[in-house]
Amino acid sequence: MRLRALVVLLLLANLLYFAWARGGLAMFGTVPARLGQSEPERLKQQIRPQLLQIRKDEGAAGAKP
């Protein structure tokens, strides 16, 4: 019985954290600091982002586990 209560308590705590992290508790005045904020200063600091290329790692394809 105690294990079942512990599992239910942990499940409720996880659901409460999920709701808080997504801003679902904003009506109660609890909003995480990072919600709704972006980082425009980081975007301004990028140097020529158009030159960024994503390449497939050739060395990993030949490696055997």
Secondary structure, DSSP 8 states (H G I E B T S, - for coil): -HHHHHHHHHHHHHHHHHHHHTTTTGGGT---TTTT---HHHHHH-S-GGG------HHHHH---
